[in-house]
């Protein structure tokens, strides 16, 4: 796949916020982040739509792609850049049928078997993890670790996004294991200066050896 995929994938998790979603999105996009997902597991459908629509409009002006977590219908209605689904959500093809061909559909995987299965779908990218222990999710899947990430890299040519317990200090090693992009929530949101932390990640990404597209 010759998709040019952003090296940093910011996740705005409502459970971690101490400011507004829009304010954080503006900060991250202003720092060079080109891909931002909004995750809110507790919002009503109306609230999720309204916030997603605002984020979609604002980030489009900034040239950043906005991804809605779980809900392809909200992605369509909010005119988002895509949707990200998990193993218990609608499948990739069903989600694409809802949100349309022009939007990205990403999928979470937690085992090599799931990576292989996702590789045979039309998914635009595959997230794999958690790479390290994470407290972002209430019931996280089993940690996969760096070595399993290396093996996942051999299974798919699709953009591979590492997720789970990602920190600035671990970033270089994760890129080195074959990740095209790092999905980061807590280490960005809870930083004293999220914009500066985002720039630090992007500096690491710039010095990492890019994977050849296949």
C-alpha positions as CSV (number, residue, x, y, z in Angstrom):
1,X,0.0,0.0,0.0
2,X,1.4,3.4,-1.0
3,X,-0.5,5.3,1.6
4,X,1.6,8.0,3.2
5,X,0.7,7.5,6.8
6,X,1.3,10.1,9.5
7,X,4.0,9.0,12.0
8,X,2.1,10.2,15.0
9,X,-1.5,9.3,15.7
10,X,-2.9,11.4,18.5
11,X,-5.9,10.0,20.5
12,X,-8.1,12.4,22.4
13,X,-9.6,10.3,25.1
14,X,-12.4,12.2,26.9
15,X,-11.7,10.3,30.1
16,X,-8.3,11.9,30.4
17,X,-9.2,15.5,29.4
18,X,-8.6,18.5,31.7
19,X,-9.4,20.9,28.9
20,X,-11.9,20.9,26.0
21,X,-11.6,18.6,23.1
22,X,-11.4,21.5,20.7
23,X,-8.7,23.2,22.6
24,X,-6.5,20.1,22.7
25,X,-7.2,19.3,19.1
26,X,-6.1,22.9,18.1
27,X,-2.9,22.6,20.2
28,X,-2.0,19.2,18.6
29,X,-2.7,20.2,15.1
30,X,-0.8,23.5,15.6
31,X,2.2,21.4,16.7
32,X,2.2,19.4,13.5
33,X,0.0,16.4,14.3
34,X,-1.8,15.3,11.1
35,X,-4.0,12.5,12.4
36,X,-6.3,12.8,15.5
37,X,-8.9,10.4,16.8
38,X,-11.6,11.2,19.3
39,X,-12.6,8.5,21.8
40,X,-15.5,8.9,24.1
41,X,-17.1,5.7,25.3
42,X,-19.7,7.3,27.5
43,X,-21.1,10.1,25.3
44,X,-24.7,9.9,24.0
45,X,-25.0,9.6,20.3
46,X,-26.1,13.3,20.0
47,X,-23.2,14.5,22.1
48,X,-20.7,12.4,20.2
49,X,-22.0,13.7,16.9
50,X,-22.0,17.4,18.0
51,X,-18.4,17.2,19.3
52,X,-17.2,15.1,16.4
53,X,-18.7,17.6,13.9
54,X,-16.9,20.5,15.7
55,X,-13.6,18.6,15.7
56,X,-14.0,17.6,12.1
57,X,-14.7,21.1,10.9
58,X,-11.8,22.6,13.0
59,X,-9.2,20.0,12.0
60,X,-10.1,20.2,8.3
61,X,-9.2,23.8,8.5
62,X,-5.9,22.8,10.0
63,X,-5.2,20.2,7.4
64,X,-5.4,17.3,9.9
65,X,-7.4,14.1,9.4
66,X,-10.0,13.4,12.0
67,X,-11.0,9.9,13.0
68,X,-14.1,8.9,15.0
69,X,-13.7,5.9,17.3
70,X,-16.2,3.0,17.0
71,X,-19.0,4.8,15.1
72,X,-19.0,4.8,11.2
73,X,-22.4,6.5,11.2
74,X,-21.0,9.4,13.3
75,X,-18.0,9.6,11.0
76,X,-20.3,10.0,8.0
77,X,-22.6,12.5,9.6
78,X,-19.7,14.6,11.0
79,X,-17.9,14.4,7.7
80,X,-14.8,13.0,9.4
81,X,-11.8,11.6,7.7
82,X,-12.5,8.1,8.9
83,X,-13.5,5.7,11.6
84,X,-11.5,3.3,13.8
85,X,-13.2,0.1,14.9
86,X,-12.3,-2.6,17.4
87,X,-12.8,-6.4,17.3
88,X,-16.2,-6.1,18.9
89,X,-17.5,-3.3,16.7
90,X,-18.8,-3.5,13.1
91,X,-16.3,-5.1,10.8
92,X,-14.1,-3.2,8.3
93,X,-16.3,-3.8,5.3
94,X,-19.6,-3.0,7.1
95,X,-18.0,0.2,8.5
96,X,-16.8,1.3,5.1
97,X,-20.2,0.6,3.6
98,X,-21.7,3.1,6.1
99,X,-19.1,5.8,6.2
100,X,-18.2,5.7,2.5
101,X,-15.2,4.9,0.3
102,X,-13.5,8.2,0.6
103,X,-12.8,7.8,4.4
104,X,-10.2,5.7,6.1
105,X,-11.2,2.7,8.1
106,X,-8.7,1.4,10.7
107,X,-9.0,-1.6,12.9
108,X,-7.6,-2.7,16.2
109,X,-5.8,-6.0,16.6
110,X,-4.3,-7.8,19.6
111,X,-3.0,-11.1,18.1
112,X,-1.1,-12.1,15.1
113,X,-4.1,-14.0,13.9
114,X,-6.1,-10.8,14.0
115,X,-3.4,-8.9,12.1
116,X,-3.5,-11.6,9.4
117,X,-7.3,-11.4,9.2
118,X,-7.2,-7.6,9.0
119,X,-4.6,-7.8,6.2
120,X,-7.2,-9.5,4.0
121,X,-9.8,-6.7,4.5
122,X,-9.9,-3.3,2.9
123,X,-8.7,-1.7,6.1
124,X,-6.5,1.4,5.4
125,X,-4.4,0.7,8.5
126,X,-4.0,-1.8,11.3
127,X,-3.5,-0.9,14.9
128,X,-1.6,-3.5,17.0
129,X,-1.3,-3.6,20.8
130,X,-1.1,-3.0,23.6
131,X,2.6,-2.9,23.1
132,X,3.2,-2.1,26.8
133,X,0.8,-2.1,29.8
134,X,-1.8,0.7,29.6
135,X,-4.2,2.2,32.0
136,X,-6.1,4.1,29.3
137,X,-8.6,1.3,28.8
138,X,-10.6,-0.2,31.7
139,X,-10.2,-3.8,30.5
140,X,-7.1,-3.8,28.3
141,X,-6.1,-6.8,26.2
142,X,-2.9,-8.8,27.0
143,X,0.3,-7.0,26.3
144,X,1.9,-8.0,23.0
145,X,5.4,-6.5,23.4
146,X,8.0,-5.4,20.9
147,X,8.9,-8.8,19.6
148,X,5.4,-9.6,18.6
149,X,5.2,-6.2,16.9
150,X,8.2,-7.2,14.8
151,X,6.4,-10.4,13.8
152,X,3.2,-8.4,13.0
153,X,5.3,-6.3,10.7
154,X,6.1,-9.3,8.6
155,X,2.5,-10.2,8.2
156,X,1.1,-7.1,6.6
157,X,2.2,-4.4,4.2
158,X,-0.6,-2.1,5.4
159,X,0.4,0.8,7.7
160,X,0.9,-0.6,11.1
161,X,0.1,1.6,14.1
162,X,1.6,0.6,17.5
163,X,-0.7,1.4,20.5
164,X,-0.7,0.9,24.2
165,X,1.7,2.4,26.8
166,X,3.5,4.5,24.3
167,X,5.9,7.1,25.8
168,X,8.4,9.5,24.3
169,X,11.3,7.4,25.7
170,X,10.0,4.3,24.0
171,X,9.2,5.8,20.7
172,X,12.5,5.2,18.8
173,X,12.5,1.5,19.7
174,X,8.9,1.1,18.6
175,X,9.6,2.7,15.2
176,X,12.7,0.5,15.0
177,X,10.5,-2.6,15.5
178,X,8.6,-1.7,12.3
179,X,5.7,0.5,13.4
180,X,4.7,3.1,10.8
181,X,3.0,5.2,13.4
182,X,2.5,5.5,17.1
183,X,-0.9,6.0,18.6
184,X,-0.6,8.1,21.8
185,X,-3.2,9.2,24.3
186,X,-2.1,9.6,27.9
187,X,1.5,10.7,27.2
188,X,0.2,13.6,25.1
189,X,-3.0,14.6,27.0
190,X,-1.4,14.4,30.4
191,X,1.8,16.2,29.5
192,X,2.5,19.6,31.0
193,X,2.7,20.9,27.5
194,X,0.9,18.6,25.0
195,X,2.0,20.7,22.0
196,X,5.7,20.4,23.0
197,X,5.3,16.7,23.7
198,X,3.8,16.2,20.2
199,X,6.8,18.0,18.7
200,X,9.2,15.7,20.6
201,X,7.5,12.7,19.1
202,X,7.6,14.2,15.6
203,X,11.3,14.8,16.1
204,X,11.9,11.2,17.0
205,X,9.8,10.1,14.0
206,X,11.8,12.3,11.6
207,X,15.0,10.6,12.7
208,X,13.5,7.1,12.4
209,X,14.2,5.1,9.3
210,X,11.0,5.1,7.2
211,X,9.7,1.7,6.1
212,X,9.8,1.0,2.4
213,X,6.3,0.8,1.0
214,X,5.5,-2.5,-0.6
